[in-house]
């Protein structure tokens, strides 16, 4: 059992300030984040959402990031 609460946000700046994991969908040109699917302190939940997104739309580009570090990417082109 974890003593930490599961925190989430929809604010990317707050997510970076809190060092949260973010699951992001990027534009086709890889220049911008199209949308944030998850931003929170649970890496397990980030992986679940990432895997579901890849199964739903395998042609899109997804990243799990923590601040500037990319932890996992998915791209099927």
C-alpha positions as CSV (number, residue, x, y, z in Angstrom):
1,X,0.0,0.0,0.0
2,X,1.3,3.4,-1.0
3,X,1.4,6.3,1.4
4,X,1.3,8.7,-1.6
5,X,-2.0,9.9,-3.0
6,X,-2.5,9.6,-6.7
7,X,-2.3,13.2,-8.0
8,X,-3.2,14.2,-11.5
9,X,-3.6,17.5,-13.3
10,X,-4.5,18.9,-16.7
11,X,-2.1,21.7,-16.4
12,X,1.3,21.0,-18.2
13,X,3.1,23.6,-16.2
14,X,1.9,22.3,-12.9
15,X,2.8,18.8,-14.1
16,X,6.4,19.9,-14.8
17,X,6.6,21.8,-11.4
18,X,5.5,18.6,-9.6
19,X,7.8,16.4,-11.8
20,X,4.8,14.3,-12.9
21,X,4.8,11.8,-15.7
22,X,3.0,13.0,-18.8
23,X,1.5,10.9,-21.7
24,X,1.5,13.1,-24.7
25,X,0.2,12.8,-28.2
26,X,2.3,14.7,-30.7
27,X,1.4,16.3,-34.0
28,X,2.4,14.4,-37.2
29,X,5.3,16.8,-37.8
30,X,6.6,16.1,-34.2
31,X,6.8,19.8,-33.5
32,X,4.0,20.2,-30.9
33,X,2.0,18.4,-28.3
34,X,-1.4,17.8,-29.8
35,X,-2.9,16.8,-26.4
36,X,-1.9,15.5,-23.0
37,X,-3.6,12.2,-22.2
38,X,-2.4,12.0,-18.6
39,X,-0.3,14.0,-16.2
40,X,0.2,12.5,-12.7
41,X,2.5,10.9,-10.3
42,X,1.8,7.3,-11.2
43,X,4.2,5.8,-13.7
44,X,2.1,2.6,-13.8
45,X,-1.0,4.6,-14.8
46,X,1.0,6.4,-17.4
47,X,2.1,3.1,-18.9
48,X,-1.5,1.8,-18.9
49,X,-2.8,4.9,-20.7
50,X,0.2,4.9,-23.1
51,X,-0.4,1.2,-24.0
52,X,-4.1,1.8,-24.5
53,X,-3.4,4.8,-26.8
54,X,-1.0,2.8,-28.9
55,X,-3.6,0.1,-29.3
56,X,-6.3,2.6,-30.2
57,X,-4.3,4.6,-32.7
58,X,-1.0,2.9,-33.6
59,X,-0.2,5.5,-36.4
60,X,0.0,8.4,-33.9
61,X,3.1,9.5,-32.0
62,X,3.0,9.2,-28.2
63,X,5.5,9.9,-25.5
64,X,5.8,9.3,-21.8
65,X,7.9,12.1,-20.4
66,X,9.0,13.4,-17.1
67,X,10.0,17.0,-17.6
68,X,12.4,16.9,-20.5
69,X,13.3,13.2,-20.2
70,X,11.5,10.8,-22.6
71,X,10.8,7.5,-20.9
72,X,9.0,5.7,-23.6
73,X,7.9,6.5,-27.1
74,X,5.6,4.8,-29.5
75,X,5.4,5.4,-33.2
76,X,4.2,3.1,-36.0
77,X,5.1,4.7,-39.3
